[in-house]
Amino acid sequence: MYNPKSSTAEEFIDHNEVLDTLRYAQDQKNNLELMREILKKASLAKGLTHREAALLLYCNSEEINRELFALAQRLKQEFYGNRIVLFAPLYLSNYCVNSCTYCPYHQSNHQIRRKKLTQEEIRHEVIALQDMGHKRLALETGEHPLFNPIEYVLESIQTIYNIKHKNGAIRRVNVNIAATTIENYRKLKEAGIGTYILFQETYHKPSYLNLHPAGPKHDYAWHTEAMDRAMQGGIDDVGCGVLFGLSDHRYDFTALLMHAEHLEAAFGVGPHTISVPRIRSADDIDPKDFPNAINDDIFAKLIALLRVAVPYTGLIISTRESKSSREKVLKLGVSQISGGSSTSVGGYAEPEIPEENTSQFDVNDSRPLDEVINWLLSLGYIPSFCTACYREGRTGDRFMSLVKSGQIANCCQPNALLTLKEYLEDYAAEDTRQKGEKLIRKELERIPHPKVRALTQERLEDIHVGKRDFRF
């Protein structure tokens, strides 16, 4: 049944193909000659098939793993340099009709406080985020046809884009809402969203059905085929992900890559981003209830493997992970992180008191955004708030062709420096500003094209005297 071009979920994520892949990987895990051949192929930066990546996942050779990690670091540098894009989630509502057993928003949880933001409350949240320095948001809601209809989401997007406060502006709104119709995806496209994000949670259908016993999300095919409908609705960039720990990580990893292969085969464009969350504590959720939870070593290897298997795709890690965990995997392939995040409804404008918890999960990296920026600068990364590709129409296949050819760096490096300069001028603490200015001077010299370098220098000076929003 396996057919990556099929529009049917159980054909492009074929259960037997996953099992055959895992059996083959188990049988060949000590075949080091085969592993070296796969790594040699991966070094060409053209990616790997789901079966090739699964073989490396099963291999426990320390030598092969060292080579894998070194290759992941190299490819991260080739495609993304040392830039790290920052964003924040914005929770609009935690009303939900689903019964997801790993999420405290499930309908039978009567102890969590339910809340939905008004447009005025959204305004307060966005201004608070702008005052931190954020330019890119990911909207989050529970699934509820009465409280969170598509009209509410569309109105909220319009509200967000219209808020200009001091030098603050949200320039890109990504959306993480439940699977919906082609018509609704068209409406989201018309509203100007960046990426449509939807986590599969797990691709293992029996586990999926058990984890979603009731509600619209129980429909495995409807959920799994959502990215197809989004692209049919005109959305160029989609973001995939699984919640590692819900099912066997090897199964979900393999199926996740099959999903990426399907999008390439069916639409010519793979996922714009892949997120790698792990199961975490929440209001009435205990990770100990999930025996498939993965440790830090497996987590790091999964990220390294994703980087070599789909080198063109952005990898996202959220504040579910601790500072130490995030630091370990940044160099292995992560290109986007959240910072200064709240997972509560209304948690930016008004810090939440414990007895009125509305959060979706516990944050393990609770540092303010400026502290995160300072930390990234200390590690030698360029904190970037760039949204230029989306706003210049470099999306979908246009974006992917630039990434795959390596040409995207001609835009990304100067844009990252320009948005960092904005942050330093408008929001940074003094120590952060000094570190950032030093890094900008250093990285400016690394822009290879002399005209681009000169124009970047000119625009940096313009930002210093009060001008804003330049982009290549």
N, C-alpha and C positions, 0 to 999 in steps of 0.2 A: 504493500500500500504506500510505501514511502515515496513522496513526490514533492520536492521543495517548491515547485511552481503551483501546486494545488492551492485553492482558496479554502479548503476544508481542514480544520484544525488537526484532526486525527490522521491526516495524510502528510502534512508538512511537519507535524510533531508525531511521528509514528512510533508507538510504544515498542513494537518489535525491533525497529531500527535502533532505538536507544538501548534496549537490552542486548542486542547483538553487538553493538559497539562496546558496551561495558564488558561483555564476556571476552571479546577479542582483546580489549585493553588489559584485562586481568591475565589472559593467557600469555601476552607478549610483554608484560611489564619488566621482565629481566633481559629483554632483547636490546642491549645497549647500542648495537650497530644500527638498528631501526630508529632508536631514539635520536641518535646523532644525525641520521638522514633527515628526520623531521625538523630538528633544530637548524640544520643547514638550510632547509626550505624556508623556515620561519625567518632566517636572517636576511632573506631577500625582501622582507617587509611587504609581502603580498598576502599574508594571512595563512591560516591553516583551516582544514576541514574539521568538523566536529569530531570525527574519528581520530584524526591525528592529534588533536588537542587532548582527547580522552586518554590516549596512550601516554602522553607526558604526565597527565594527572595521576595515573596509576603507578608510574615509575618512581621508585623510592631511592634510586641511586643518588648519593650525595653529589657525585661529579656532574651528573645530568642536571640536577636541580640547581647547582651553582651556575652552570652554563645558561640554564633557563632564566634565572634571575638576572644575570649579567646582560642577556639579550633583551629582556624586558626593559631594563634601565636604558639600554642603547636606543631601542625603538621609541621609548618615551621621549628621549632627547631629540631624536630625528623628527618626530611628528609634532611634538608640543613644546620642545625646548624645556626651559625651567619655569614656564608660566603656569600659574594655578588660578583658574577662574573662580570667583566667589559669588555665592547667591544665598538667599534666605527663603525658607518656606513661609507662606502666609496662610494660616488656617482660617477659613471663612465660617465653617459650621461643622459641628460634630454630630448632627442629627443623621441617623443612618437606619435603613431597614434591613440591612444584611445581618448575618449571624456568624461572622468570621471569628473563629475561636481564638485567634492570636491577637485580636485588636480590641481595645476597650470600648470602641465606638459601637460594638455589636448591640443589637436592639434589646437584648435581654439584660443588659447591664443597667440596673436602675440606681446605682450609687454614683455614677459619674454625672456631673452637672452638664446638662445640654445647653448649648448656646449657639446662636446664629448672629453674625455681625450685621448691623444696619449699614447703609452706605456711609453714614456719618462716622460710625465706628471704624469702618474700613479706612476712611480718610485719616483718622487718628493713628491707626496702625501704620499706614504707609508713611506718614510724616515722621513717625518714630523710626522707621526703617531708613528713610532718607537721611535723617539726622545722624544715623550711624555711618552712612556712606554707601549704602546698598543701591545698586542700579538694576539688579536682576532678581525677580521673584519667581517662586513656584507656588501656584495656588493649590490648596488642598481643601477638599470637602468630603464629608460622608455622602453616601448615596441615599437620597430621600426625594421622591418625586414632588412632595408638597413643600418641604422646607428648602430644598436645594435644586429647583428646576434649572434648566439650561438658561432661562431668561435671567435668573438671579446671577449666575456665573457671568453672563455676557455684560450685564449692568455693572457688575463689580470690576470687570476688566476695563470698561470704559472709565469708571471712577478712578481707577489706579493710574491709567495713562494720563488723565487730565490733571493730576495733582502736581503742581510745581511749588516747591517750598524752598526759599533761599536759593542755593545752587543745586538743590536736590531734584531728581527726576528718576522715575522707574522707566527704563528704556526697553526692557524685555520682560514680558510676562509669560512664563511657561505654565502649563496647566496639567495637573494630576487629578483627574476626576474619573468617575466610573465609566466603563464601556458604554458607548451610546451609538446613535444612528449616524449614517452618512450625512443626513441633513443637518444634524447637530454639529458634526465635525466641520461642515461647510460654514456654519455660523461662527464657530470658533476661529476658523481661518480668516473670515471677514472681520472678526474683532481684532485681528492683529496679534494672535498668540505666536510665541516662538516655537517651542517644542511641546508636543503632546506626549505626556508621560503616563505609562500604566504598567504597574508591576504585575507580573503573572502570578506572583506568590510561589506557586509550585506548578511545574508542568506534569507532574505525576498525577494522572486523572483520579485514581482511587483516593489518593491523599487529598487532592483538591476538593473532591466532593465531600469528604469527611470534614474538612476544615471549613467548608462553606455549606452548612446543612440546610440553610433556608435563605430566601431573598434572591433578588435578580442575579447576584454574583454566583449563585449555585450553578448557573448555566455555563459549563466549561467551554463549549464551542463559542458562545457569544463573547465571552471574555477573551479567549485566545485569539479570535479573529478580529479583535478590535483594531489592531494596527492596520490591517488591510482596509477596513472601512475608513479609518482616519486618512489614509493616503488616497483612497478613492474620493474622499471629501475635499481633497486639495491641500492637506497638511503635508508639507515637504519633510519635516523633521519629526521623528518619533523617538521616544526613549523607552527602552525595555529594562527589565530587571526581575530578579527573583528575591524572595526573602529567605536567605540561606538559614537552614535549621528546621524548616517546616517538613522537609522530606530529605531523602538521601541527596547530599550535595553533588555527588557524581552524576546522578540522573539529571538533576536540574541544570547543572553546568553543561552537560551534553545537549540537552533540549534547548537551552538558551542559545547555544551556537547554531542549532538547527533553525531556530526562529530567525536569527540574523541571516542565515543562508537563504531562508525562504523569502525574506524581504528583498534581498539582492536579486534572487531569481525571478520574483514576481513583479518587482517595481524598479529594479536597477539601482536601488539605494538601500544600504543596510541601515541599522539603527544609528541615529545621531549620537545617542548616549546609551550607556548601560550602567545601571545603578547596582551597587553591591551591599545592600543592607543585611544585617544579621538580626535574628530574633533577640529582642531586648525586653526588659521589665517594663510594665505599664500598669495602669490602675488596678485591674484584676487579672493581669497576665504574669505568669511566672515562667521564665525560660526553662526552669528545671522540668516543666511539664512537656518539654519538647526534646526527646532523646537524640534527635538528629542535629542538635546545635554543634557548630564547628569551632575549633580552637584557633588561636592566632596564626599558627604555622600553616594550617590548611587555608585559612583566609588569605594570607599573603600569597600562597601559591596560586590560588584561584585568580587573584588580581594579576599576577605576572602572566598567567596563561591567557587571560582575556586580552592583555596588551599584545601578546605575540600572535594570537589567533585573529583578532580584529583590530589591527594597529591603527586603523583610520577612525575608530570610535572613541568618543570621550567617555572616560570612566569617572563615576561620581561616588563620593563617600560622604556620608552625612555626620551630624553630631551624635548619631547613635554610637559612634566609635569614640574612644578616649583619645586624648592628646597623643599618648605614646603609640597607640595603635595606628593613628592617622600618620604620624611621623614615619613609622616603619614602612607604610605602603605608598606614600607619596612618590617615592623614587621608582617604584615598580610599575607605575602606569597610571595612577590617578591624575586626572587633569582638572577636575572640578570638586570643590568642597563647599559645604555650607559653613557659615560663621555667625556667631552672635545669635543663634537660632532659638526660637520658642516654638514648641509643638502644641501650645495651648491656643484656644480661640480667644483672641484679644490679648495675648500675652506680651505684646511689645509696648503698647501704650500704657497698660496697667498690669504690673507684675502680679502674678496670681498667688493667692493664699492657699495653703495646702488643702484646707477643707472644701475648697471650691475648684477642685482639679478638673480641667477640661482637656488635658494633654493626651496625645495619641501614644507617646512612648517617652520613657525617661531619657533625658539628654545626658550623655557621658562626657561631652566637651562643652562646658557651660561658660567658657571664657568670652568676654566682650569682643566685638569685632576688631577693635584696635589692637587688642592683645594677640588675636589670631594673625593679624597683618604683621605685627612686630615679630612674631614667631616665624612666619614664613620668610620674612626678610633676613632674619638671623640664620636661617637654613640655606639662604642663597636663592630662594625662589622669587619670582616676580608676581606679586599679588595683582590680579587683573580683574577689572570690572567691565571688560570689553563686551559690547553687544553689536559691533560693527557689521559682522557678516549678515546677521539677521536683518539689519536696517538697510544694508546695501543690496539685499536680494541674493546674497551668496548662501543659498539654502539648498537642501535636497541634493540633486546630482551635481549642481554647480559647486556646492561646498565640498562634496566628496571627491570630485575630480581634482580640486585644488589641494585637498589634504593628501590624496594618494600620490600626487605628483611632487609633493613637498613645497609647492608654491605658496601655500597658505601662510608660511612663516614670514613672507614679505609683507603681509598685512598684520599678522598677529603680534609680532615683536614690537613694532612702533605703537600699535593700538594699545597693547598692554601697558607700555610706558606712559602713554598719554593719560589713560584712565587712572593709573597709579598716581601720577602727578596731580590730577584733580583731587584724589582722596587726600594726598598729603597737604594740599593747600587748604582744603575745606574742613577736614575732620580729624586729622591725625594728632596724637599727642606728640610732644616735642621729640622724645627719643625715637619714636616711630618715624617722624618726619626726617630726622637726620639720617637714620639708616636707609630710608627710602631714597633720599636725594643722592646718597653715595652709590646705591645700587643703580639708579637711573644713569648716572655719569658713566658707570662701568658698562652697563648694557647698551648704552647708546653707541659706544664704539664697536659693538659687535654687529650692528646693522650693516650688512655687506654692501648694499647699493649706496653710493655716495650721495645721490640726489635725495633718496628716501631718508638717509641719515640727516642731511642738512635740513630737509623740511620738518623732520621730527624735532630737531633742535629748535627750529623757529616756532613750532607750535607749542613746545614746552615753555618757551619764553612767553608766548601769548597767554597760556594758562596762568602763569605766574602773575600777570598783570590783570587777570580777571575774566578772560575769555574762556569759554567752555565748549565742550562737545565737538571736538575734532575727531575725524576718523579717516583711515585709509580704506 
